[in-house]
Every structure is written in C-alpha cells, then in structure tokens.
Amino acid sequence: MVRYEVGDIVRMKKSHPCGSALWEITRTGIDFGLKCQGCGRYVMVPRVKFEKAVKEIVEHKKTE
C-alpha cells in the first residue's frame, strides 16, 4: 500500500485542462485535496478515484 502525505507531488494519468499533470496533495483522508501545479486550481477527489488516477509520486514531502 502506497502512503500518500500532505505536501507530496504526484503525476496523474490524465492532465488538467491547463496542461499540467502534476498535483500537490493538500489534504488526505476519505477525500484528497489537490492543488494543480500549473494553474493553482484546488479540487477535492474521493480517495478511490484518486488512487486509480495517480500514476506516480514525483516528489515526497521535504522533511526537516
């Protein structure tokens, strides 16, 4: 099972209408909050739909 954390950057299978396929996770739980890295749009996606749509984790959250 892949563990997604707030702050991770993920690549989705389909790109956003602005052309970017990269999203930052802003919220986890039953729903995922995602912020588009191209235009800054914020969307909420159900966990099941998110897990099917994600292609890869591009960058993990920076830990300090």
Residue pairs with C-beta under 8 A, 6 or more apart in sequence:
2 51
2 57
4 10
4 25
4 28
4 32
4 54
4 57
5 25
5 28
5 60
5 61
6 25
6 26
6 27
6 28
6 61
7 24
7 25
7 61
7 62
8 24
8 25
8 57
8 59
8 60
8 61
9 22
9 23
9 24
9 25
9 37
9 57
9 58
9 59
10 22
10 23
10 25
10 54
10 55
10 56
10 57
10 58
11 21
11 22
11 23
11 54
11 55
11 56
11 57
11 58
12 21
12 22
12 23
12 53
12 54
12 55
13 21
13 53
13 54
13 55
14 21
14 53
15 21
16 23
16 36
16 38
16 39
16 41
18 36
18 38
18 39
18 41
19 38
20 36
20 37
20 38
20 39
21 55
22 36
22 37
22 38
22 58
23 34
23 35
23 36
23 37
24 34
24 35
24 37
25 32
25 33
25 34
26 33
26 34
26 35
26 42
27 33
27 44
29 47
30 46
30 47
31 44
31 45
31 46
31 47
32 44
32 45
32 46
32 47
32 50
33 42
33 43
33 44
34 42
34 43
34 44
34 45
34 50
35 41
35 42
36 42
36 43
45 53
